Amino acid sequence: AGKSAIINALLGQSVLEEGVLPTTTRIQQIRHGEGSGKTVLDDGQTILTFPIEFLSEMTIVDTPGTNAIIRKHETITATFVPRSDLVLFVTCGSYLHGERAGLFGT
């Protein structure tokens, strides 16, 4: 639904894979680091580090989608989200019309 694309725009560089179909299969934590790096953890998470100053103040997390075709992706996200301080929910604009419109108060 464009989560990775928005994060890439915030970072000012393409660091996460983007696509029309779901591309994020793991929790990806994007953190500040002295250089670029990637650590794959056994618990289904990946830690990505970049020398981007504002990341010293926060960690950005990219998750698999909700309402995903692959149910495991939805479970991964549902398990992680309650641990978050802030959640930015990204959805397709077409969801604001038609039968799903009631979900968004329109």
Helices and strands as residue ranges (DSSP letters): H 3-11, E 27-32, E 37-40, E 45-50, G 53-56, E 60-62, H 71-80, G 81-83, G 93-96, G 98-104
